[in-house]
Amino acid sequence: MVENGHITKMTNPESVQQMVRRRVQRRRLWRRVRFGALVVTVIVAAGGAAFGIDRMVVALRKYYASPAHSTKVNNTPLSSSPTTTTASGPPNCVSGQLSGTVSNWRAISGTTYETVSLTNISLSPCTLLGYPGLAVNSANGTALPAATQDVATMGASTGSAPAAPERVVVAPEGRAWFELSYPDVCDIVLTPGSGPTASPNACYEGKWLQITPPRTASPLLVPEPLRFTYGIAGFDVGPFSTGSPPPLPGN
């Protein structure tokens, strides 16, 4: 028998069987290697034909560099819960929680000053911060022009005001207020949609104040207790306050 270029005389049957088994195993291994190489060649050829060799190489690199196939360990600690911030204090008051009245008024030197009070008629506290929205309706409900200007010193007992409006928390059955003023000298009453007038003392005649709490959109209606005419210059409006209102000018 010939093995590795030498002639060997085999007389032991077990040695012959072992040598045969080794040859069979080598032949199987060689067939597997050739088959694997053939498969890789076919795959590369097919991929190259479909996508181009360059694109296929790039795709393979991206595939093995993706997080699902990367062995890199991320040691960044994970947050147990997201960080959230919430505004402190009760929520903003809405018109359905409030009832309004004109609690005081005084006319002096062609200007009327009024105090408007809002009472919390709900079962929960709420917050008023800043200036109310103001509009006017006529007796039949028609909306009237009503220019407004926020004035920080309106309602301030000392004639000065803080740098920013103070947050007012209104408890159930509690009350907050603000002050407004408007020119009240009226020579001619205008109707909505009428053209410009040369009269310096033209005015509109209203019946209802529309008061919209800050940071909300729905107003509540507050009736004016007297004949209500206001000049086309409109209104000065102060911020919400709490406690007892100071005396109006002239008192």
One Martini backbone bead per residue (centre of mass of N, CA, C, O) as a GRO file, in nm:
protein
  251
    1MET     BB    1   0.098   0.034   0.020
    2VAL     BB    2   0.044   0.381  -0.040
    3GLU     BB    3   0.209   0.647   0.177
    4ASN     BB    4   0.368   0.931   0.128
    5GLY     BB    5   0.557   0.776  -0.099
    6HIS     BB    6   0.524   0.493   0.048
    7ILE     BB    7   0.573   0.153   0.089
    8THR     BB    8   0.327  -0.037   0.260
    9LYS     BB    9   0.285  -0.311   0.465
   10MET     BB   10  -0.036  -0.451   0.534
   11THR     BB   11  -0.147  -0.674   0.810
   12ASN     BB   12  -0.340  -0.487   0.972
   13PRO     BB   13  -0.674  -0.441   0.978
   14GLU     BB   14  -0.701  -0.186   1.163
   15SER     BB   15  -0.506  -0.005   1.007
   16VAL     BB   16  -0.662  -0.008   0.743
   17GLN     BB   17  -0.925   0.119   0.851
   18GLN     BB   18  -0.806   0.389   0.955
   19MET     BB   19  -0.697   0.481   0.682
   20VAL     BB   20  -0.967   0.487   0.536
   21ARG     BB   21  -1.110   0.687   0.723
   22ARG     BB   22  -0.916   0.926   0.673
   23ARG     BB   23  -0.969   0.951   0.371
   24VAL     BB   24  -1.271   1.002   0.388
   25GLN     BB   25  -1.257   1.261   0.564
   26ARG     BB   26  -1.082   1.427   0.367
   27ARG     BB   27  -1.283   1.420   0.133
   28ARG     BB   28  -1.523   1.558   0.281
   29LEU     BB   29  -1.377   1.818   0.356
   30TRP     BB   30  -1.309   1.903   0.066
   31ARG     BB   31  -1.602   1.920  -0.033
   32ARG     BB   32  -1.698   2.137   0.170
   33VAL     BB   33  -1.502   2.358   0.086
   34ARG     BB   34  -1.593   2.374  -0.211
   35PHE     BB   35  -1.891   2.435  -0.151
   36GLY     BB   36  -1.850   2.695   0.013
   37ALA     BB   37  -1.702   2.852  -0.207
   38LEU     BB   38  -1.933   2.839  -0.411
   39VAL     BB   39  -2.145   2.992  -0.246
   40VAL     BB   40  -1.988   3.258  -0.209
   41THR     BB   41  -1.958   3.315  -0.509
   42VAL     BB   42  -2.257   3.334  -0.578
   43ILE     BB   43  -2.332   3.561  -0.380
   44VAL     BB   44  -2.134   3.773  -0.483
   45ALA     BB   45  -2.234   3.772  -0.776
   46ALA     BB   46  -2.527   3.846  -0.719
   47GLY     BB   47  -2.476   4.106  -0.557
   48GLY     BB   48  -2.307   4.249  -0.773
   49ALA     BB   49  -2.527   4.248  -0.995
   50ALA     BB   50  -2.747   4.407  -0.828
   51PHE     BB   51  -2.547   4.645  -0.664
   52GLY     BB   52  -2.263   4.616  -0.654
   53ILE     BB   53  -1.975   4.588  -0.497
   54ASP     BB   54  -1.956   4.853  -0.339
   55ARG     BB   55  -2.241   4.849  -0.212
   56MET     BB   56  -2.215   4.576  -0.071
   57VAL     BB   57  -1.980   4.651   0.117
   58VAL     BB   58  -2.124   4.883   0.260
   59ALA     BB   59  -2.364   4.713   0.366
   60LEU     BB   60  -2.192   4.517   0.536
   61ARG     BB   61  -2.068   4.731   0.720
   62LYS     BB   62  -2.336   4.840   0.835
   63TYR     BB   63  -2.441   4.577   0.950
   64TYR     BB   64  -2.187   4.526   1.150
   65ALA     BB   65  -2.217   4.835   1.280
   66SER     BB   66  -2.466   4.792   1.408
   67PRO     BB   67  -2.611   4.769   1.719
   68ALA     BB   68  -2.704   4.462   1.683
   69HIS     BB   69  -2.369   4.391   1.596
   70SER     BB   70  -2.247   4.526   1.836
   71THR     BB   71  -1.998   4.519   2.115
   72LYS     BB   72  -2.065   4.774   2.235
   73VAL     BB   73  -2.074   4.935   2.551
   74ASN     BB   74  -2.325   5.103   2.734
   75ASN     BB   75  -2.266   5.308   3.036
   76THR     BB   76  -2.518   5.470   3.035
   77PRO     BB   77  -2.742   5.579   3.239
   78LEU     BB   78  -3.074   5.526   3.313
   79SER     BB   79  -3.365   5.668   3.346
   80SER     BB   80  -3.641   5.599   3.544
   81SER     BB   81  -3.759   5.897   3.481
   82PRO     BB   82  -3.905   6.159   3.366
   83THR     BB   83  -3.871   6.504   3.347
   84THR     BB   84  -4.091   6.724   3.521
   85THR     BB   85  -4.287   7.031   3.497
   86THR     BB   86  -4.483   7.232   3.721
   87ALA     BB   87  -4.707   7.443   3.812
   88SER     BB   88  -4.772   7.632   4.075
   89GLY     BB   89  -5.067   7.597   4.195
   90PRO     BB   90  -5.349   7.680   4.090
   91PRO     BB   91  -5.542   7.709   3.844
   92ASN     BB   92  -5.687   7.878   3.619
   93CYS     BB   93  -5.933   8.083   3.581
   94VAL     BB   94  -6.269   8.053   3.480
   95SER     BB   95  -6.571   8.176   3.398
   96GLY     BB   96  -6.744   7.939   3.539
   97GLN     BB   97  -6.615   8.026   3.839
   98LEU     BB   98  -6.747   8.316   3.794
   99SER     BB   99  -6.855   8.632   3.944
  100GLY     BB  100  -6.976   8.963   3.846
  101THR     BB  101  -6.913   9.311   3.958
  102VAL     BB  102  -6.991   9.646   4.004
  103SER     BB  103  -6.877   9.790   4.313
  104ASN     BB  104  -6.757  10.068   4.191
  105TRP     BB  105  -6.800  10.434   4.133
  106ARG     BB  106  -6.650  10.730   3.958
  107ALA     BB  107  -6.677  11.072   3.862
  108ILE     BB  108  -6.393  11.267   3.717
  109SER     BB  109  -6.310  11.489   3.490
  110GLY     BB  110  -6.435  11.296   3.247
  111THR     BB  111  -6.392  11.036   3.438
  112THR     BB  112  -6.439  10.690   3.489
  113TYR     BB  113  -6.438  10.484   3.781
  114GLU     BB  114  -6.387  10.126   3.835
  115THR     BB  115  -6.489   9.830   4.017
  116VAL     BB  116  -6.415   9.485   3.958
  117SER     BB  117  -6.568   9.191   4.079
  118LEU     BB  118  -6.456   8.851   4.154
  119THR     BB  119  -6.619   8.541   4.222
  120ASN     BB  120  -6.579   8.227   4.364
  121ILE     BB  121  -6.828   7.964   4.281
  122SER     BB  122  -6.658   7.734   4.344
  123LEU     BB  123  -6.479   7.444   4.504
  124SER     BB  124  -6.210   7.575   4.382
  125PRO     BB  125  -5.920   7.697   4.347
  126CYS     BB  126  -5.773   7.990   4.180
  127THR     BB  127  -5.601   8.181   3.917
  128LEU     BB  128  -5.481   8.527   3.893
  129LEU     BB  129  -5.272   8.667   3.619
  130GLY     BB  130  -5.299   8.994   3.557
  131TYR     BB  131  -5.498   9.078   3.284
  132PRO     BB  132  -5.789   9.149   3.159
  133GLY     BB  133  -6.026   9.103   2.937
  134LEU     BB  134  -6.194   9.357   2.724
  135ALA     BB  135  -6.545   9.416   2.658
  136VAL     BB  136  -6.843   9.528   2.465
  137ASN     BB  137  -7.200   9.545   2.504
  138SER     BB  138  -7.498   9.595   2.415
  139ALA     BB  139  -7.827   9.557   2.496
  140ASN     BB  140  -7.856   9.352   2.227
  141GLY     BB  141  -7.539   9.220   2.205
  142THR     BB  142  -7.359   9.402   2.059
  143ALA     BB  143  -7.055   9.457   1.951
  144LEU     BB  144  -6.807   9.686   2.063
  145PRO     BB  145  -6.584   9.909   2.056
  146ALA     BB  146  -6.269   9.839   2.264
  147ALA     BB  147  -6.021   9.992   2.376
  148THR     BB  148  -5.708   9.882   2.539
  149GLN     BB  149  -5.505   9.946   2.845
  150ASP     BB  150  -5.240   9.859   3.030
  151VAL     BB  151  -5.217   9.952   3.389
  152ALA     BB  152  -5.024   9.911   3.669
  153THR     BB  153  -5.144  10.159   3.859
  154MET     BB  154  -5.410  10.045   3.867
  155GLY     BB  155  -5.519  10.022   4.209
  156ALA     BB  156  -5.291  10.172   4.345
  157SER     BB  157  -5.258  10.326   4.654
  158THR     BB  158  -4.953  10.469   4.594
  159GLY     BB  159  -4.903  10.496   4.265
  160SER     BB  160  -4.765  10.221   4.259
  161ALA     BB  161  -4.589   9.929   4.119
  162PRO     BB  162  -4.499   9.641   4.047
  163ALA     BB  163  -4.304   9.493   3.808
  164ALA     BB  164  -4.525   9.263   3.844
  165PRO     BB  165  -4.779   9.081   3.852
  166GLU     BB  166  -4.969   8.927   4.084
  167ARG     BB  167  -5.058   8.642   4.230
  168VAL     BB  168  -5.404   8.527   4.247
  169VAL     BB  169  -5.572   8.352   4.497
  170VAL     BB  170  -5.898   8.200   4.473
  171ALA     BB  171  -6.117   8.112   4.682
  172PRO     BB  172  -6.385   7.988   4.784
  173GLU     BB  173  -6.573   8.284   4.796
  174GLY     BB  174  -6.372   8.456   4.682
  175ARG     BB  175  -6.190   8.771   4.595
  176ALA     BB  176  -6.140   8.977   4.308
  177TRP     BB  177  -5.979   9.271   4.148
  178PHE     BB  178  -6.034   9.562   3.930
  179GLU     BB  179  -5.942   9.850   3.746
  180LEU     BB  180  -6.117  10.117   3.565
  181SER     BB  181  -6.120  10.346   3.276
  182TYR     BB  182  -6.315  10.628   3.119
  183PRO     BB  183  -6.447  10.832   2.898
  184ASP     BB  184  -6.773  11.029   2.959
  185VAL     BB  185  -6.789  11.231   2.731
  186CYS     BB  186  -7.105  11.289   2.544
  187ASP     BB  187  -7.229  11.408   2.220
  188ILE     BB  188  -7.215  11.127   2.050
  189VAL     BB  189  -7.375  10.838   1.937
  190LEU     BB  190  -7.256  10.545   1.822
  191THR     BB  191  -7.260  10.305   1.571
  192PRO     BB  192  -7.190  10.021   1.453
  193GLY     BB  193  -7.009  10.097   1.149
  194SER     BB  194  -6.957  10.376   1.158
  195GLY     BB  195  -6.811  10.639   1.071
  196PRO     BB  196  -6.622  10.886   1.103
  197THR     BB  197  -6.564  11.155   1.342
  198ALA     BB  198  -6.523  11.498   1.450
  199SER     BB  199  -6.593  11.432   1.732
  200PRO     BB  200  -6.428  11.430   2.044
  201ASN     BB  201  -6.714  11.314   2.202
  202ALA     BB  202  -6.743  11.038   2.110
  203CYS     BB  203  -6.956  10.740   2.156
  204TYR     BB  204  -7.059  10.453   2.342
  205GLU     BB  205  -7.337  10.229   2.417
  206GLY     BB  206  -7.357  10.023   2.695
  207LYS     BB  207  -7.413   9.715   2.921
  208TRP     BB  208  -7.168   9.507   2.880
  209LEU     BB  209  -6.915   9.327   3.023
  210GLN     BB  210  -6.626   9.160   2.901
  211ILE     BB  211  -6.467   8.908   3.099
  212THR     BB  212  -6.134   8.780   3.068
  213PRO     BB  213  -5.941   8.567   3.187
  214PRO     BB  214  -5.637   8.487   3.216
  215ARG     BB  215  -5.546   8.241   2.987
  216THR     BB  216  -5.821   8.270   2.835
  217ALA     BB  217  -6.135   8.272   2.614
  218SER     BB  218  -6.383   8.294   2.809
  219PRO     BB  219  -6.637   8.498   2.893
  220LEU     BB  220  -6.793   8.720   3.117
  221LEU     BB  221  -7.088   8.883   3.225
  222VAL     BB  222  -7.113   9.236   3.317
  223PRO     BB  223  -7.319   9.459   3.448
  224GLU     BB  224  -7.417   9.779   3.418
  225PRO     BB  225  -7.587   9.989   3.643
  226LEU     BB  226  -7.562  10.221   3.434
  227ARG     BB  227  -7.529  10.447   3.221
  228PHE     BB  228  -7.312  10.350   2.934
  229THR     BB  229  -7.061  10.575   2.837
  230TYR     BB  230  -6.785  10.573   2.596
  231GLY     BB  231  -6.506  10.658   2.465
  232ILE     BB  232  -6.308  10.592   2.185
  233ALA     BB  233  -6.041  10.552   2.353
  234GLY     BB  234  -6.136  10.388   2.603
  235PHE     BB  235  -5.934  10.174   2.821
  236ASP     BB  236  -5.818  10.141   3.148
  237VAL     BB  237  -5.629   9.860   3.291
  238GLY     BB  238  -5.586   9.662   3.562
  239PRO     BB  239  -5.478   9.444   3.776
  240PHE     BB  240  -5.504   9.190   3.975
  241SER     BB  241  -5.647   9.175   4.305
  242THR     BB  242  -5.651   9.175   4.664
  243GLY     BB  243  -5.870   9.253   4.886
  244SER     BB  244  -5.906   9.582   4.948
  245PRO     BB  245  -5.994   9.838   4.785
  246PRO     BB  246  -5.915  10.134   4.705
  247PRO     BB  247  -5.988  10.437   4.671
  248LEU     BB  248  -6.113  10.629   4.455
  249PRO     BB  249  -6.085  10.887   4.283
  250GLY     BB  250  -6.214  11.152   4.500
  251ASN     BB  251  -6.247  10.992   4.797
   0.00000   0.00000   0.00000
